[in-house]
Amino acid sequence: MSGDSWLIITDEGRIGGMLSAVRQLGGKVTAVVVGPRGLADTVAAKGPDRVLWFAVEEGFPPEAYGTQVAEAAKTAGVRVVLSSDVPSGRVLLGMVAAQTNSAVVGSIRSLAEDGDSLLVGRSVADGRAVETLEVTGSLAGIFDGKDVDLPPGQPATVEEVPVRQPDGALRVVETLPASAESAGLLSAERVVGAGSGIRAKEDLELIRQLATAVGAEIACSLPVCDDMRWFESARVVGSSHHQIAPALYIAVGISGQPQHMSGLRDAKVIVAVNNDPEARIFKHCNYGIVGDLYKVVPALAEEFRNAC
Ligand SMILES: Cc1cc2nc3c(=O)[nH]c(=O)nc-3n(C[C@H](O)[C@H](O)[C@H](O)COP(=O)(O)OP(=O)(O)OC[C@H]3O[C@@H](n4cnc5c(N)ncnc54)[C@H](O)[C@@H]3O)c2cc1C
């Protein structure tokens, strides 16, 4: 087993975060891209030592190449293999782990060396604590730490791996767009989130006015959909629904429970409006406004209207 690391990459999420986590360990870092050539080029520009590119043939999902990726990982004999927490990455990582007899760990936040062992920091208790595990052999891990904007590195050369015809048991039959509602939310630069602090359905008009003033899509917490039934589930943000990455998220009357906040891990700026100064969301936002939403939201909307 070498001291090198592999990153299994099927989309652009958290490449910088994974790269900087394994850089702490020394050793060479190889990005293993299972996807289109454009993705391999994007990864190469971030400066790993090598990029191995498994060219995904039209009509096949990355998972169809799992056997080949796992065989390559076994041959390489690396110490650490990471993927981000996306479905195709999780599947490929599982297949690698089965081939390499690696310890499998999810929700990884950090990696460090401790003599011959690895110390793996992983999030537990819905993000309320970080547990440190010691791994003495090889590790197959799902990275769940923050993404990092890396300064441009020395670009790596993309090496195409000759692939066999993928496993015919798995094929893409069709790809349909998400509902118009969730599609808008998923790509929105600005989002206003409505929570249970809103007392009545007609008060959602305040949220709509703020969203219009800000040029934002509207999202909600789970109870606003499931209990109040004011929105479709297409609008729910959180662990059991949508993960979003807007530049700005304004959370109104939302307490900030881990299940909601995990849908916002990639949001750039979070503003919270809550009348409870002890609300959990104030520990997880960039700007907090302690106050009654019925006063703060109209004032905020007015400020945005004047500013735009
Ligand atoms: C398995 C599982 C999965 C889940 N998945 C999700 C998920 O995907 N998404 C999700 O959102 N939740 C999810 N939940 C639910 C989650 O745990 C929380 O219950 C939920 O996020 C709370 O929603 P909330 O913040 O709107 O409500 P609350 O926790 O009730 O918070 C309401 C907030 O409004 C504030 N408030 C009240 N009145 C005012 C006022 N006048 N002005 C300003 N602030 C006011 C209060 O101080 C409070 O902080 C899940 C739960 C489980 C068990």
The ligand as an ORCA input file, in Angstrom:
! r2SCAN-3c Opt
* xyz 0 1
  C     -35.564     12.307      9.314
  C     -35.860     13.784      9.288
  C     -35.643     14.472      8.121
  C     -35.893     15.841      8.073
  N     -35.660     16.506      6.918
  C     -35.856     17.839      6.879
  C     -35.575     18.588      5.713
  O     -35.163     18.058      4.676
  N     -35.797     19.913      5.747
  C     -36.237     20.579      6.862
  O     -36.408     21.799      6.815
  N     -36.517     19.896      7.980
  C     -36.347     18.552      8.013
  N     -36.656     17.863      9.145
  C     -37.316     18.592     10.252
  C     -36.317     19.360     11.101
  O     -35.792     18.518     12.097
  C     -36.970     20.564     11.797
  O     -38.079     20.111     12.539
  C     -37.448     21.638     10.834
  O     -36.403     22.000      9.960
  C     -37.905     22.860     11.635
  O     -38.500     23.775     10.781
  P     -38.591     25.295     11.188
  O     -37.233     25.823     11.468
  O     -39.384     25.980     10.148
  O     -39.491     25.249     12.503
  P     -39.133     25.480     14.031
  O     -38.020     24.606     14.454
  O     -40.422     25.388     14.759
  O     -38.614     26.978     14.093
  C     -39.412     28.110     13.917
  C     -38.550     29.309     14.248
  O     -39.284     30.502     14.001
  C     -38.941     31.445     14.998
  N     -40.034     32.404     15.098
  C     -41.281     32.218     15.611
  N     -42.018     33.338     15.507
  C     -41.203     34.266     14.914
  C     -41.385     35.629     14.546
  N     -42.542     36.277     14.729
  N     -40.337     36.285     13.990
  C     -39.147     35.672     13.791
  N     -38.935     34.374     14.116
  C     -39.949     33.675     14.663
  C     -38.746     30.631     16.254
  O     -37.902     31.308     17.174
  C     -38.113     29.365     15.714
  O     -36.679     29.436     15.778
  C     -36.396     16.506      9.223
  C     -36.602     15.787     10.396
  C     -36.339     14.452     10.427
  C     -36.566     13.705     11.724
*
